[in-house]
Amino acid sequence: MKTYIKNGRVINPATGLDAVLDIELEGERILQLGSELVPEAESQVISAAGCFVMPGFIDLHVHLRDPGFSYKEDIETGAKAAARGGVTTVCAMPNTRPVVDNLETLDYVQKKAEKSAPIHVEQVSAITVGQDGKELVDMKAMAGKGAIGFSEDGKSVMDVVLYAEAMKKAAELNSVIMAHCEDKALVQGGVLNEGTASKRFGVPGITNAVEDIIAARDIFLAGEYGTRLHLCHCSTAGSVELVRLAKKMGISVTAEVCPHHFTLTDADIDQEDSNYKMNPPLRTEADVQALIQGLRDGTMDVISTDHAPHSLEEKQKDFLHAPFGIVGLETSASLTYTALVETGILSPMQMAEKMSWNPAGVIGIRKERGSIEPGKLADIVLFNPKLEYEVNVNEFASKGKNSPYNGKVLKGRVVTTICRGKMVFSL
């Protein structure tokens, strides 16, 4: 049976297309785009009137917590949360238990995703065995089995000689290093940004240098070895300037920003609510403005979530003892539209570019995903820019309800998500 998406504003960064059109789908693929396509008998017709029709969003930075922490999230619930947020591909980070550092654990994730996930789940491999920073994983074997990239997410590889070897091997494999930039020695027990909030609540702070020093190290190592480097969850003005410099130098670097880092500052933490505790932490207004300018001028390539679910009991602890992290899959598109598109900072085309086309390029899947063109996989999101709604964490598909946006009114909402030609979410 064919499916027709009718009368939507098709926004496709890969081709520069921005026009009201119909889309015809057959099976898993896009068959054609055109004006006033006539649906065949017994076909499925989806009205997209008033909606942006964009390539399915691709989130490069998601914690599915599976294996080992399924009380926080599992592959099925995380994938369903993604579908609700218009995300048709997620990259799962490897800091699970056991760590995804071997073929057996990688195979577990891939098979479980194939069985239970309504969307594409790509697994990122750890860089070192057990994420202990002492011995590299078998990078060739992991890449050969389908690991989409390599990351020590949750920490940095502090042994620079070992990390340089990982950079060299990643370059040989034409794989991407996805870097969590954090100088472990400088953290010193910090839990909030060094400044307004840390002083208000009398807790140790995390300085910008914690991130900037490792970002600089990783950029210059990538330049030395010709490695494709992707900087995760950038939060500082310094990171933006370093990425800008790296691109001018011809270094192959991309960078992501999370919605919480361009919509909130440490001054927004007005009470001891650990839903505001994430790593990197919320920074200053100056950092936020630098991140926004970086997104606007193309320095920062990608919007990702760092979706990090935790249990209610864990997040009810105080700042010193609660875990870092917030959930983001189900609010990312609305936050991006509300903060950046509705305000005129980004165009709808730039939104689709940073949430679909650019991330597809980072992980090398543009042949199949990230674009609405005949022959491509039918991964498509319908986003209604006029819908306003109040965030209610109890409606989330994610097991994690740890969001500082609960009760906030946002503009723009995902109304339909299609993955491989199948409707996987409808509002």
C-alpha positions as CSV (number, residue, x, y, z in Angstrom):
1,M,0.0,0.0,0.0
2,K,1.2,3.5,-0.9
3,T,1.2,6.5,1.4
4,Y,0.7,10.1,0.4
5,I,1.7,13.1,2.5
6,K,-0.4,15.9,1.2
7,N,0.0,19.7,1.1
8,G,2.9,20.1,3.5
9,R,5.7,22.6,3.3
10,V,8.6,20.3,2.3
11,I,11.9,21.6,3.7
12,N,14.9,19.7,2.5
13,P,18.4,21.1,3.2
14,A,20.1,18.5,1.0
15,T,18.5,20.0,-2.1
16,G,17.5,23.5,-0.9
17,L,13.9,22.6,-1.5
18,D,11.3,24.7,0.4
19,A,7.8,24.4,-1.3
20,V,4.3,23.1,-0.6
21,L,4.2,19.7,-2.2
22,D,2.9,16.1,-1.9
23,I,5.1,13.1,-1.2
24,E,4.4,9.6,-2.4
25,L,5.8,6.7,-0.4
26,E,6.0,3.0,-1.3
27,G,7.3,0.5,1.1
28,E,10.3,1.9,2.9
29,R,11.1,4.4,0.2
30,I,10.2,7.8,-1.1
31,L,8.8,7.3,-4.6
32,Q,8.2,10.9,-5.8
33,L,7.5,14.5,-4.9
34,G,5.0,16.6,-6.8
35,S,2.1,19.0,-6.9
36,E,-1.4,17.7,-6.5
37,L,-0.5,14.0,-6.6
38,V,-3.6,11.8,-6.9
39,P,-3.6,9.0,-4.4
40,E,-4.3,5.5,-5.6
41,A,-7.2,3.6,-4.3
42,E,-6.8,2.1,-0.8
43,S,-3.7,4.2,-0.2
44,Q,-3.0,5.9,3.1
45,V,-3.3,9.7,3.0
46,I,-1.8,12.0,5.6
47,S,-2.7,15.6,5.6
48,A,0.3,17.9,6.3
49,A,-1.5,21.2,5.7
50,G,0.1,23.9,7.8
51,C,3.0,21.6,8.7
52,F,6.7,21.6,8.0
53,V,7.7,18.3,6.4
54,M,11.3,17.7,7.2
55,P,13.7,14.7,7.0
56,G,13.4,12.7,10.2
57,F,15.6,14.2,12.9
58,I,18.9,12.4,13.7
59,D,20.1,12.7,17.3
60,L,23.8,12.0,17.6
61,H,23.8,11.9,21.4
62,V,21.4,9.7,23.3
63,H,21.7,7.5,26.4
64,L,19.4,4.5,26.1
65,R,20.8,3.0,29.3
66,D,20.6,-0.5,27.9
67,P,22.2,-2.9,28.9
68,G,22.5,-2.5,32.6
69,F,20.3,0.5,33.6
70,S,16.9,-0.4,32.2
71,Y,15.1,1.0,35.2
72,K,16.2,4.4,33.8
73,E,15.5,3.6,30.1
74,D,15.7,0.8,27.7
75,I,16.0,0.5,23.9
76,E,12.3,0.3,23.3
77,T,11.2,3.1,25.6
78,G,14.0,5.4,24.4
79,A,13.2,4.7,20.8
80,K,9.5,5.4,21.4
81,A,10.5,8.7,23.0
82,A,12.6,9.5,20.0
83,A,9.7,8.9,17.7
84,R,7.5,11.2,19.7
85,G,10.1,13.9,19.2
86,G,10.4,13.4,15.4
87,V,13.7,11.6,15.7
88,T,14.1,8.7,13.3
89,T,17.7,7.9,14.1
90,V,19.5,7.9,17.4
91,C,23.2,7.3,18.2
92,A,23.3,5.4,21.5
93,M,26.3,6.2,23.8
94,P,28.4,3.3,25.1
95,N,28.5,4.0,28.9
96,T,26.2,1.2,29.8
97,R,26.8,-1.8,32.0
98,P,28.6,-3.7,30.6
99,V,30.2,-1.0,28.5
100,V,29.7,-1.3,24.7
101,D,33.4,-2.2,24.1
102,N,33.1,-5.6,22.5
103,L,31.3,-7.4,19.7
104,E,29.0,-9.3,22.0
105,T,27.5,-6.3,23.7
106,L,27.3,-4.4,20.4
107,D,25.4,-7.4,19.0
108,Y,23.0,-7.4,21.9
109,V,22.1,-3.7,21.3
110,Q,21.7,-4.3,17.5
111,K,19.5,-7.3,17.9
112,K,17.3,-5.8,20.6
113,A,16.9,-2.6,18.5
114,E,16.0,-4.6,15.4
115,K,13.3,-6.4,17.5
116,S,11.8,-3.6,19.6
117,A,12.8,-0.1,18.3
118,P,10.4,1.6,15.8
119,I,13.3,3.8,14.6
120,H,17.0,3.4,13.6
121,V,19.3,2.8,16.6
122,E,23.0,3.3,15.8
123,Q,25.4,2.2,18.5
124,V,28.6,4.2,19.4
125,S,31.5,2.1,20.6
126,A,33.6,3.0,23.6
127,I,37.2,4.1,22.9
128,T,38.8,2.2,25.7
129,V,38.0,-1.2,27.3
130,G,35.5,-0.6,30.1
131,Q,36.0,3.1,29.5
132,D,38.9,2.8,31.9
133,G,41.3,4.8,29.8
134,K,44.0,2.1,29.7
135,E,43.5,-0.1,26.6
136,L,41.9,0.7,23.3
137,V,39.0,-1.4,22.1
138,D,39.4,-3.4,18.9
139,M,38.3,-0.4,16.8
140,K,38.6,-2.2,13.5
141,A,36.3,-5.1,14.7
142,M,33.8,-2.7,16.2
143,A,33.6,-0.6,13.1
144,G,33.3,-3.7,11.0
145,K,30.4,-4.9,13.0
146,G,28.5,-1.6,12.6
147,A,29.6,0.7,15.4
148,I,28.8,4.2,14.0
149,G,31.6,6.0,15.8
150,F,33.8,6.0,18.9
151,S,33.2,7.9,22.1
152,E,34.3,7.8,25.8
153,D,31.1,9.8,26.5
154,G,30.7,10.6,30.2
155,K,34.4,11.3,30.4
156,S,37.5,12.1,28.3
157,V,40.4,9.8,27.6
158,M,43.0,11.5,29.7
159,D,46.0,9.5,28.5
160,V,47.0,11.7,25.5
161,V,49.3,9.1,24.0
162,L,46.6,6.4,24.1
163,Y,44.1,8.9,22.7
164,A,46.4,9.9,19.9
165,E,46.6,6.2,18.9
166,A,42.8,6.1,18.9
167,M,42.7,9.2,16.7
168,K,45.1,7.5,14.2
169,K,43.1,4.3,14.1
170,A,39.8,6.2,13.6
171,A,41.3,8.1,10.7
172,E,42.4,4.8,9.1
173,L,38.9,3.5,9.5
174,N,37.3,6.7,8.3
175,S,35.3,6.7,11.5
176,V,34.4,9.6,13.7
177,I,35.5,10.3,17.2
178,M,32.7,11.8,19.3
179,A,34.4,13.7,22.1
180,H,33.1,14.5,25.6
181,C,35.5,17.3,26.5
182,E,36.2,17.4,30.2
183,D,39.5,17.7,32.0
184,K,39.0,15.2,34.8
185,A,41.7,16.8,37.1
186,L,40.0,20.2,36.9
187,V,36.5,19.1,37.8
188,Q,37.4,18.8,41.5
189,G,33.9,17.6,42.5
190,G,32.1,20.4,40.7
191,V,28.4,20.0,40.1
192,L,27.2,23.3,38.7
193,N,28.8,26.1,36.6
194,E,31.4,28.0,38.6
195,G,29.5,31.3,39.2
196,T,26.0,32.4,40.1
197,A,24.4,29.0,40.9
198,S,27.4,27.3,42.6
199,K,27.8,30.3,44.9
200,R,24.1,30.5,45.7
201,F,23.8,26.9,46.7
202,G,27.3,26.6,48.2
203,V,28.5,23.7,46.0
204,P,31.7,23.2,44.0
205,G,31.7,24.8,40.6
206,I,32.8,23.6,37.1
207,T,34.9,26.2,35.2
208,N,34.8,26.8,31.4
209,A,38.4,25.7,31.3
210,V,37.3,22.1,32.2
211,E,35.7,21.9,28.7
212,D,37.9,24.3,26.7
213,I,41.3,22.7,27.5
214,I,40.2,19.2,26.2
215,A,38.3,20.7,23.3
216,A,41.6,22.4,22.2
217,R,43.6,19.2,22.8
218,D,41.2,17.1,20.7
219,I,41.0,19.6,17.9
220,F,44.7,19.7,17.4
221,L,45.1,16.0,17.7
222,A,42.4,15.6,15.0
223,G,44.3,18.0,12.8
224,E,47.6,16.1,13.4
225,Y,46.2,12.7,12.4
226,G,43.5,13.7,9.9
227,T,40.7,12.4,12.1
228,R,37.0,13.3,11.8
229,L,36.2,14.8,15.2
230,H,32.8,15.7,16.5
231,L,32.6,17.7,19.7
232,C,29.6,16.7,21.9
233,H,27.4,19.0,23.9
234,C,29.5,22.2,23.6
235,S,28.6,24.6,26.4
236,T,31.1,27.4,26.4
237,A,32.0,30.5,24.3
238,G,35.5,29.1,24.2
239,S,34.4,25.9,22.5
240,V,32.7,28.0,19.8
241,E,35.8,30.0,19.2
242,L,37.9,26.9,19.1
243,V,35.6,25.2,16.5
244,R,35.6,28.4,14.5
245,L,39.4,28.5,14.5
246,A,39.7,24.8,13.6
247,K,37.4,25.2,10.6
248,K,39.5,28.1,9.4
249,M,42.6,25.8,9.7
250,G,41.0,23.1,7.7
251,I,40.6,20.6,10.5
252,S,37.8,18.1,10.1
253,V,35.7,19.1,13.1
254,T,32.0,19.3,13.7
255,A,30.2,20.3,16.9
256,E,26.8,20.0,18.5
257,V,24.8,22.1,20.9
258,C,22.0,20.8,23.1
259,P,18.7,22.8,23.6
260,H,19.3,23.2,27.3
261,H,22.5,24.9,26.6
262,F,20.9,27.5,24.3
263,T,17.7,28.0,26.3
264,L,18.8,28.1,29.9
265,T,21.6,29.7,32.0
266,D,22.9,29.0,35.5
267,A,20.9,32.0,36.6
268,D,17.7,30.1,35.8
269,I,18.4,27.7,38.7
270,D,16.4,29.5,41.4
271,Q,15.9,26.5,43.7
272,E,17.6,23.3,44.5
273,D,16.1,21.3,41.6
274,S,18.5,18.6,40.3
275,N,16.7,18.5,37.0
276,Y,18.9,21.5,36.3
277,K,22.0,19.5,36.9
278,M,23.7,18.3,33.8
279,N,27.2,17.8,32.5
280,P,28.4,20.1,31.0
281,P,26.5,22.4,33.3
282,L,24.3,25.4,32.4
283,R,26.6,28.3,31.7
284,T,26.3,32.1,31.6
285,E,24.3,34.3,29.3
286,A,27.5,35.2,27.5
287,D,28.1,31.5,26.8
288,V,24.5,31.0,25.6
289,Q,24.7,33.9,23.2
290,A,28.0,32.6,21.8
291,L,26.4,29.2,21.2
292,I,23.4,30.8,19.5
293,Q,25.7,32.9,17.3
294,G,27.7,29.7,16.5
295,L,24.5,28.0,15.4
296,R,23.4,31.0,13.4
297,D,26.6,31.4,11.4
298,G,27.2,27.7,10.9
299,T,30.2,27.3,13.2
300,M,28.1,24.8,15.3
301,D,26.7,22.2,13.0
302,V,24.3,20.0,14.9
303,I,21.5,20.2,17.5
304,S,21.5,17.0,19.7
305,T,19.9,16.3,23.0
306,D,22.3,14.3,25.3
307,H,19.1,12.6,26.4
308,A,20.1,11.2,29.8
309,P,17.2,9.6,31.7
310,H,17.3,8.9,35.4
311,S,14.9,7.6,38.0
312,L,12.7,10.0,40.1
313,E,14.5,8.8,43.2
314,E,17.9,9.6,41.9
315,K,16.9,13.1,40.7
316,Q,15.2,13.9,44.0
317,K,18.6,14.0,45.7
318,D,20.4,17.3,46.2
319,F,22.9,18.9,43.8
320,L,25.9,17.2,45.3
321,H,24.4,13.7,45.2
322,A,22.0,13.6,42.2
323,P,23.3,12.3,38.9
324,F,24.1,14.6,36.0
325,G,21.6,14.6,33.1
326,I,18.2,15.5,31.7
327,V,15.9,14.0,29.1
328,G,15.5,15.8,25.8
329,L,14.2,13.6,23.0
330,E,10.6,14.7,23.3
331,T,11.2,18.4,23.7
332,S,14.2,19.1,21.4
333,A,12.3,20.1,18.2
334,S,9.8,22.3,20.1
335,L,12.6,24.0,22.1
336,T,14.6,24.6,18.9
337,Y,11.6,26.1,17.2
338,T,10.5,28.2,20.1
339,A,14.0,29.6,21.0
340,L,15.6,29.8,17.6
341,V,13.1,29.7,14.7
342,E,10.1,31.6,16.1
343,T,12.6,34.3,17.1
344,G,14.1,34.6,13.7
345,I,17.6,33.4,14.7
346,L,17.4,30.3,12.5
347,S,15.2,29.6,9.5
348,P,13.1,26.4,9.2
349,M,15.7,25.3,6.6
350,Q,18.5,25.8,9.2
351,M,16.5,23.9,11.8
352,A,16.2,20.9,9.4
353,E,19.9,21.2,8.5
354,K,21.1,21.0,12.1
355,M,18.7,18.3,13.1
356,S,18.7,16.1,10.0
357,W,21.1,16.8,7.2
358,N,24.3,17.8,9.1
359,P,24.1,14.9,11.7
360,A,23.6,12.5,8.8
361,G,26.9,13.8,7.4
362,V,28.7,13.4,10.7
363,I,28.0,9.7,10.9
364,G,28.1,9.0,7.1
365,I,24.5,8.0,6.4
366,R,23.5,10.6,3.8
367,K,23.2,7.9,1.1
368,E,20.0,6.7,2.8
369,R,18.9,9.2,5.4
370,G,18.7,12.9,6.1
371,S,17.0,14.0,2.9
372,I,13.6,13.9,1.3
373,E,14.4,12.7,-2.2
374,P,13.1,9.8,-4.5
375,G,14.8,6.6,-3.6
376,K,15.8,7.6,-0.1
377,L,14.4,5.9,3.0
378,A,11.1,7.4,4.0
379,D,12.2,8.9,7.3
380,I,10.0,12.0,7.6
381,V,8.7,14.2,10.4
382,L,5.6,16.5,10.3
383,F,6.1,19.5,12.5
384,N,3.2,22.0,13.1
385,P,4.7,25.4,13.9
386,K,1.4,26.8,15.1
387,L,0.7,24.3,17.9
388,E,1.3,25.5,21.4
389,Y,1.4,23.1,24.3
390,E,2.5,22.8,27.9
391,V,5.2,20.3,28.6
392,N,4.0,17.4,30.8
393,V,6.6,14.9,31.7
394,N,4.0,12.4,32.7
395,E,3.1,12.1,29.0
396,F,6.6,11.2,28.0
397,A,7.3,7.8,26.5
398,S,10.7,7.9,28.1
399,K,11.0,6.3,31.5
400,G,12.9,9.4,32.5
401,K,10.9,12.4,33.6
402,N,13.9,14.5,34.6
403,S,13.2,17.6,32.6
404,P,13.5,21.3,33.8
405,Y,10.9,22.2,31.2
406,N,8.0,20.5,32.9
407,G,5.1,23.0,32.9
408,K,6.8,25.3,30.3
409,V,4.7,26.4,27.3
410,L,6.4,25.8,23.9
411,K,5.4,26.6,20.4
412,G,5.6,24.1,17.6
413,R,5.1,20.4,17.9
414,V,5.8,17.1,16.2
415,V,2.5,15.7,15.0
416,T,3.6,12.7,12.9
417,T,6.8,10.7,12.6
418,I,7.4,8.2,9.8
419,C,10.3,5.8,9.8
420,R,11.1,3.4,6.9
421,G,7.7,4.3,5.4
422,K,5.7,3.4,8.6
423,M,4.0,5.8,10.9
424,V,5.7,5.4,14.2
425,F,4.1,8.3,16.0
426,S,0.9,10.4,15.5
427,L,-0.3,13.0,17.9
